[in-house]
């Protein structure tokens, strides 16, 4: 088991530095929920199916992530507050390669 460090800025501008295990098959949206970084009912509304964009984050510093799949790209095409560095947290699996990732939660519509 390897733990990684991720920095998440919540919707109020507060920085959360979290330690996340890589052996639990979690995604970033689930990490945000488990650490209660977003208000209950405002993240992962669709259950992580890339159908609501409630877990949209802004990835900082051009962090290298796996390429965006078509369903994530389509959802971001319909979402609010989208920026060039927007990704859906539910589509970012937690792996050791994410050590040092920094994200900002997008505003909730």
C-alpha positions as CSV (number, residue, x, y, z in Angstrom):
1,X,0.0,0.0,0.0
2,X,1.2,3.5,-0.9
3,X,-0.4,6.7,0.4
4,X,-0.2,9.8,-1.7
5,X,-0.6,13.5,-0.9
6,X,-3.3,15.6,-2.7
7,X,-4.2,19.3,-2.1
8,X,-7.8,20.2,-2.6
9,X,-9.1,23.7,-2.3
10,X,-12.8,23.7,-1.4
11,X,-15.6,26.0,-2.7
12,X,-14.9,28.5,0.2
13,X,-11.2,28.8,-0.7
14,X,-9.9,26.6,2.1
15,X,-7.0,24.3,1.4
16,X,-7.2,20.7,2.5
17,X,-4.0,18.6,2.4
18,X,-5.1,15.0,2.4
19,X,-3.3,11.7,2.5
20,X,-5.0,9.1,0.3
21,X,-4.4,5.4,0.0
22,X,-3.9,4.0,-3.5
23,X,-5.1,0.5,-2.8
24,X,-8.9,1.2,-2.3
25,X,-9.9,1.7,-5.9
26,X,-11.2,5.2,-5.2
27,X,-11.6,8.1,-7.5
28,X,-11.0,11.8,-6.6
29,X,-14.8,12.5,-6.1
30,X,-14.9,9.7,-3.5
31,X,-11.9,11.2,-1.7
32,X,-13.6,14.6,-1.6
33,X,-16.7,13.0,-0.2
34,X,-14.9,10.8,2.4
35,X,-13.0,13.8,3.7
36,X,-16.2,15.9,3.7
37,X,-14.5,18.7,1.7
38,X,-17.8,19.6,-0.1
39,X,-21.2,20.0,1.5
40,X,-23.2,16.8,1.5
41,X,-25.4,16.6,-1.6
42,X,-23.3,18.9,-3.7
43,X,-20.7,16.4,-5.0
44,X,-21.1,13.1,-6.7
45,X,-24.8,13.6,-7.2
46,X,-24.9,11.1,-10.1
47,X,-22.9,8.5,-8.1
48,X,-19.8,8.9,-10.2
49,X,-21.2,8.1,-13.6
50,X,-20.0,11.3,-15.4
51,X,-23.6,12.5,-15.7
52,X,-23.8,15.6,-13.5
53,X,-20.5,17.5,-13.2
54,X,-21.1,18.1,-9.5
55,X,-17.5,16.8,-8.9
56,X,-15.9,19.2,-11.4
57,X,-12.4,20.3,-10.4
58,X,-9.8,22.6,-11.8
59,X,-6.5,20.7,-12.1
60,X,-3.6,23.0,-11.2
61,X,-0.1,23.2,-12.7
62,X,-0.8,21.2,-15.8
63,X,-0.6,18.0,-13.8
64,X,-0.4,15.0,-16.2
65,X,-3.6,12.9,-16.0
66,X,-4.9,10.1,-18.1
67,X,-6.6,11.4,-21.3
68,X,-10.3,12.4,-21.0
69,X,-12.8,9.8,-22.2
70,X,-15.7,10.8,-24.5
71,X,-18.4,10.7,-21.7
72,X,-16.4,13.1,-19.5
73,X,-15.8,15.4,-22.4
74,X,-19.5,15.4,-23.3
75,X,-20.5,16.2,-19.7
76,X,-18.1,19.0,-19.4
77,X,-19.5,20.4,-22.7
78,X,-22.8,20.9,-21.0
79,X,-21.5,21.9,-17.5
80,X,-21.3,25.4,-15.9
81,X,-18.1,27.1,-14.9
82,X,-15.9,25.0,-17.2
83,X,-12.3,26.0,-17.7
84,X,-9.5,24.6,-19.9
85,X,-8.2,22.7,-16.9
86,X,-11.6,21.2,-15.8
87,X,-12.0,17.5,-15.1
88,X,-14.6,15.4,-13.4
89,X,-13.3,14.0,-10.1
90,X,-15.2,10.8,-10.6
91,X,-13.2,10.1,-13.7
92,X,-9.8,10.5,-12.0
93,X,-8.8,7.1,-10.4
94,X,-6.5,7.4,-7.4
95,X,-3.1,6.0,-8.3
96,X,0.4,6.5,-7.1
97,X,1.0,8.8,-10.1
98,X,-1.4,11.4,-8.5
99,X,1.0,12.1,-5.7
100,X,1.3,15.9,-5.5
101,X,-2.0,16.6,-7.4
102,X,-3.6,20.0,-6.6
103,X,-7.2,20.7,-7.5
104,X,-9.8,23.4,-6.8
105,X,-13.4,22.4,-6.6
106,X,-15.5,24.2,-9.2
107,X,-18.5,26.2,-8.0
108,X,-21.7,24.2,-7.5
109,X,-24.4,25.2,-10.0
